[in-house]
Amino acid sequence: MSTELWLLGGALVGSFVLYALFGGADFGGGVWDLLASGPRKAEQRALIARALGPVWEVNHVWLIIGVVILFGVFPRAFAVLSVALHVPLTLLLLGIVFRGTAFTFRTYDARGDKVQRRWGLVFSVASVLAPLLLGMCVGAMVSGDIQVEGLAVVSGFLSAWLSPFALAVGVLALCLFAFLAAVYLTAETREPALQEDFRRRALGAGVAVFLAAFGVLLLARGGAPRVWSGLTGSPFALGLHAATAVAAVLAFGLLLTRHFWPARVAAAAQVGLIVSGWAVSQYPYLVVPDVTLQGAAANVATQRALLVALAVGGALIFPSLFFLLRVFQSPRPPFSTPGAGGKAARPMQ
Amino acid sequence: MDLLYARAQMGLSLAFHIIFAAAGIALPLLMVLSDVKARRTGDADYVELSKKLAKGTAILFAVGAVSGTVLSFELGLLWPAFMGTYGEVIGLPFALEGTAFFTEAVFLGIYLYGRERIPAGLHLFSGVMVAVSGAASAFFVTLVNAFMNHPAGFTPTAGGPVNVDPVAAMFSPGWAYQVLHTLLACYQASAFAMAGIHAFVLLRHPGAAFHRKALSVALPLACVTALLQPFAGDLEAEHIAHAQPVKLAAAEGLFETQRGAPLSVGGLPDVETGTTPYAIEIPKGLSILAFRDPDAEVKGLNDFPRDEWPPVLKVHLAFQVMVGTGGLMALLAVVTLFLRWRHKAWPEGRRVLWGWLLCGPLGVVAMEAGWLVTEWGRQPWIIRGVMRTADAVTPVTHLAVPFWTFTLVYLFLGAMVVFLLVRQVAGTLPGRAPPSEVAHVH
């Protein structure tokens, strides 16, 4: 494979990792909004809304970046996936529409608790359904159930994403995002009681992630043979799994000992490694088993132009994103009290 | 039948998205302008105005963002053969648009939530970045449409495009005219809508200070764009006369090729009889406008194979609506600027206010009509001369289901947005306290 294709493939995986880390955590926030309970129910929801407010639009642009890379660089894969996964992708879109608008409407339709709760319910139900569907699409992509001849999909529009394996991947995605959100939220507040609430939720979700991952692995043997051999075969993949396991254990340990900021980093690493591990296990396929990276690739001129566009975009996006996070990740206004901002932002380091 | 539903769904999604996209481009500019005025005058009303506009931007941008996400998927969900084959030719402007959209989202977050957290200068800078990246994203996405109207940068073969030059495809021959026309339309539609809203309040509460100031922010942009737009439209039409003669013929309801062709105003083209009855004809008008020559030959529809005709009646009507509303808006701008010059202040007479109230929605109407001209006028091609819309549609069946679903969703969202914006404006009415902001009291 050419250098360009390696870089662009990497950028595609990178956009999915970032979508999982940021957009995924937003979905998870919606899950905990739905499951808010106990004496601090209202405070939990307020914390989630406060954490999401400034960043949720940005967090979801990673998905657009991923889609654009997919259809600019691997147009044939985009076409095949659009046909084979028409139904779940359409449902996913409805989920994304209702999630985003309900969150905004809730913020600006400030007419007392009842209206707020109604929008909150739409927001949180959509937040549960969207990751499920996203995971099912990924499951279908890797299962080998999508069969292609030329550009035509010959395996129908329903079978691939409704398999037990695809469903299991959907559940895993949901658990992962909920876990991520709960860990993030522990470090979003200074209120010890709230931190404990989300610490408990994070530990519970962590166990659910473990169980779901185990289930996916069991079903992969029959449901996604290619991934099964990818997951268990290559030494590179095994190295990745080892790193994932280390990150997972670390995240748990840090949660148990209440080191919330480092736990956040470890959980992010864990999720990032799981998404990368998925990508590595299906290499060199984009849609197993008929569409490879190389077979779906655009011409070289386009590849180079898009690399330049992505580099320019990255040079614009990453500094401004860093600025956004710096403004909103600090408990105190970072500029109004000179000198205090930087340190206060990372109390655990 | 599924082709019809696919087209209807795409059309509906775009018609819906365009309004929010236009607002996402223009409202940040108006917001920054009020912010600058607030800084210069220290006037609390301008501060309040920029806050209101920021909230309006947030609501409209959110709906624009999700409907834009829907569109990026629908390109594949409805037209997989188009994206599967030509995605690699036209991926570059999409990637740049994605970048611009990203910066807009980042700086909007900073602007909306950072007012108390960052220094004032940096806050204003964020607002400027929102306005600039909004314009950039409209710029790039319009390039894609210009390419579909006038494809360039590749050699079509049976096996797909070869010799692809993504930069040449991005700047296809008509790009400058279409981008100029579209960007002006976005600012014009938003400024007219805002002027209409505040004129409405001023008619009921004459002299309300906040709304006079709001009107004074909207009117300059509305007048300038309304006066520039006819020229931009003329440049675009001249390009279309050369590049897409069949689109021009349909827009004008011109069936016979002729020298010294007249300009038809109104009328209902009839493809069966090949005539356009009820039209007022301005002699040699079309030849002059399209080719700058009273005796130039203008091609009529009959010169083109029948199966390459766009839907003539629809294109013609949409074109008439666009030109008519554009003309009315330009007229109102001339009157307003004349009064401004005479009285050294933005006019507040009831008649002018009525004019702005009635013309308030026309910017959006003209924008939608203009977009319909370009999309219907390109049919039956998805990429003119290269790929037919019917060959691009998805093999998935039962497309009526997603079509009706998205129709209902968009109707609901549209109603919600109107409701929320009305409440934002209602909070500024004289004698009424601003509504309590439950969600912001964390």
Contacts between the chains, C-beta under 8 A, distances in Angstrom:
chain1	res1	chain2	res2	distance
A	46	B	442	5.1
A	49	B	439	7.0
A	49	B	442	7.0
A	50	B	442	4.9
A	53	B	113	6.0
A	54	B	109	4.3
A	54	B	110	7.4
A	54	B	112	7.1
A	54	B	113	4.2
A	54	B	114	7.7
A	55	B	109	6.1
A	57	B	61	7.3
A	57	B	62	6.7
A	57	B	65	5.7
A	57	B	105	4.3
A	57	B	108	6.9
A	57	B	109	6.5
A	58	B	102	7.1
A	58	B	105	4.6
A	58	B	106	5.3
A	58	B	109	5.9
A	60	B	65	7.4
A	60	B	69	7.1
A	61	B	98	7.2
A	61	B	101	6.2
A	61	B	102	4.6
A	61	B	105	5.5
A	63	B	69	6.9
A	64	B	68	7.7
A	64	B	69	6.1
A	64	B	72	5.8
A	64	B	98	5.3
A	64	B	101	6.7
A	64	B	102	8.0
A	65	B	98	5.2
A	65	B	102	7.1
A	67	B	72	5.2
A	67	B	73	6.8
A	68	B	72	7.1
A	68	B	91	7.0
A	68	B	94	5.0
A	68	B	95	5.1
A	68	B	97	8.0
A	68	B	98	4.7
A	69	B	95	7.3
A	71	B	75	7.1
A	71	B	76	6.5
A	71	B	83	5.1
A	71	B	87	4.1
A	71	B	91	6.3
A	71	B	94	7.3
A	72	B	87	6.0
A	72	B	88	6.6
A	72	B	91	2.3
A	72	B	92	7.0
A	72	B	94	6.1
A	72	B	95	5.6
A	73	B	88	7.5
A	73	B	91	6.8
A	75	B	83	5.9
A	75	B	84	5.2
A	75	B	85	7.0
A	75	B	86	7.6
A	75	B	87	3.3
A	75	B	88	5.0
A	75	B	91	7.4
A	76	B	84	5.3
A	78	B	76	5.3
A	78	B	80	7.7
A	78	B	83	5.7
A	78	B	84	6.6
A	78	B	87	6.2
A	79	B	76	6.3
A	79	B	80	4.0
A	79	B	81	6.8
A	79	B	83	5.8
A	79	B	84	2.7
A	79	B	85	7.8
A	79	B	87	7.7
A	80	B	80	7.7
A	80	B	84	7.5
A	81	B	76	7.3
A	82	B	73	7.6
A	82	B	76	3.1
A	82	B	77	5.1
A	82	B	80	4.7
A	82	B	83	7.3
A	82	B	394	7.1
A	83	B	80	5.1
A	83	B	394	5.9
A	83	B	395	6.4
A	83	B	396	6.2
A	86	B	77	5.6
A	86	B	394	6.7
A	86	B	396	4.5
A	89	B	73	6.0
A	89	B	77	6.1
A	90	B	77	6.4
A	90	B	402	5.3
A	90	B	405	8.0
A	93	B	69	7.1
A	93	B	70	5.1
A	93	B	73	5.6
A	94	B	405	7.1
A	94	B	409	6.8
A	96	B	66	6.0
A	96	B	69	5.8
A	96	B	70	7.6
A	97	B	66	4.7
A	97	B	67	7.4
A	97	B	69	7.8
A	97	B	70	6.3
A	97	B	409	6.3
A	97	B	413	7.5
A	98	B	409	7.9
A	100	B	62	5.7
A	100	B	65	6.5
A	100	B	66	4.2
A	101	B	62	6.3
A	101	B	63	5.9
A	101	B	66	5.9
A	101	B	413	5.8
A	101	B	416	7.3
A	103	B	62	7.7
A	104	B	58	6.7
A	104	B	59	6.0
A	104	B	62	3.8
A	104	B	63	7.5
A	105	B	59	7.9
A	105	B	416	6.0
A	105	B	420	6.7
A	106	B	439	6.4
A	107	B	58	7.8
A	107	B	439	4.6
A	107	B	440	7.7
A	108	B	55	6.3
A	108	B	58	7.1
A	108	B	59	5.6
A	108	B	420	5.5
A	108	B	424	7.6
A	108	B	439	7.2
A	109	B	420	6.0
A	109	B	423	7.7
A	110	B	435	6.7
A	110	B	436	6.5
A	110	B	437	5.1
A	110	B	438	4.0
A	110	B	439	4.8
A	110	B	440	7.3
A	111	B	435	7.8
A	111	B	438	7.4
A	112	B	438	6.7
A	113	B	438	7.7
A	116	B	438	6.6
A	116	B	439	7.0
A	151	B	80	7.7
A	151	B	81	7.0
A	151	B	84	5.6
A	152	B	395	7.2
A	153	B	395	7.5
A	157	B	396	5.7
A	298	B	87	7.3
A	298	B	88	3.1
A	298	B	91	6.8
A	298	B	164	7.6
A	299	B	88	6.0
A	299	B	161	7.9
A	299	B	162	7.8
A	299	B	164	4.7
A	301	B	164	5.4
A	301	B	165	6.1
A	301	B	166	5.9
A	302	B	88	4.7
A	302	B	89	7.2
A	302	B	91	6.0
A	302	B	92	7.0
A	302	B	164	5.8
A	302	B	166	4.8
A	305	B	92	4.9
A	305	B	166	4.2
A	305	B	167	6.4
A	306	B	91	6.0
A	306	B	92	6.3
A	306	B	95	5.5
A	306	B	166	7.7
A	309	B	92	5.9
A	309	B	95	4.4
A	309	B	96	5.4
A	309	B	99	7.1
A	310	B	95	6.7
A	312	B	96	8.0
A	312	B	99	7.1
A	313	B	95	7.0
A	313	B	96	7.3
A	313	B	98	7.2
A	313	B	99	3.4
A	313	B	102	7.2
A	316	B	99	6.2
A	316	B	102	7.8
A	316	B	103	5.7
A	317	B	99	6.5
A	317	B	102	5.1
A	317	B	103	6.6
A	317	B	106	7.3
A	320	B	103	5.9
A	320	B	106	4.6
A	320	B	107	6.7
A	320	B	129	7.7
A	321	B	106	5.8
A	323	B	106	7.7
A	323	B	110	7.1
A	324	B	106	5.1
A	324	B	109	5.6
A	324	B	110	5.6
A	327	B	110	6.0
A	327	B	113	7.9
A	327	B	114	5.5
A	327	B	117	5.7
A	327	B	118	6.0
A	328	B	109	7.7
A	328	B	113	6.7
A	328	B	114	7.9
A	328	B	117	7.7
A	333	B	116	6.7
A	333	B	117	4.3
A	333	B	118	7.6
A	334	B	117	7.1
A	334	B	118	7.8
A	335	B	117	7.1
A	335	B	118	5.6
A	335	B	119	5.6
A	335	B	122	7.8
A	336	B	117	7.3
